Amino acid sequence: MANLNGLTQVANRPCFDGRLQGKWKRLAPEQQPLPLILYLTTMFRAKLMNSDI
């Protein structure tokens, strides 16, 4: 399975989940915070799909 969306070159959900799990396992024993920024790309994707590229 590919880790990137072919059209947008943005990492997909399985890639995100795997990386998040790895970071969580690394930081949890030390009780360190996990900085996380989520960005919703639905509007971007809709505009890109409807464009005349």
Secondary structure in CASP SS format (residue, H / E / C, confidence):
PFRMAT SS
TARGET T0000
AUTHOR 0000-0000-0000
METHOD secondary structure of the structure
MODEL  1
M C 1.00
A C 1.00
N C 1.00
L E 1.00
N C 1.00
G C 1.00
L C 1.00
T C 1.00
Q C 1.00
V C 1.00
A E 1.00
N C 1.00
R H 1.00
P H 1.00
C H 1.00
F H 1.00
D H 1.00
G H 1.00
R H 1.00
L H 1.00
Q H 1.00
G H 1.00
K H 1.00
W H 1.00
K H 1.00
R H 1.00
L H 1.00
A H 1.00
P H 1.00
E H 1.00
Q C 1.00
Q C 1.00
P C 1.00
L C 1.00
P C 1.00
L C 1.00
I C 1.00
L C 1.00
Y C 1.00
L C 1.00
T C 1.00
T H 1.00
M H 1.00
F H 1.00
R H 1.00
A H 1.00
K H 1.00
L H 1.00
M H 1.00
N C 1.00
S C 1.00
D C 1.00
I C 1.00
END
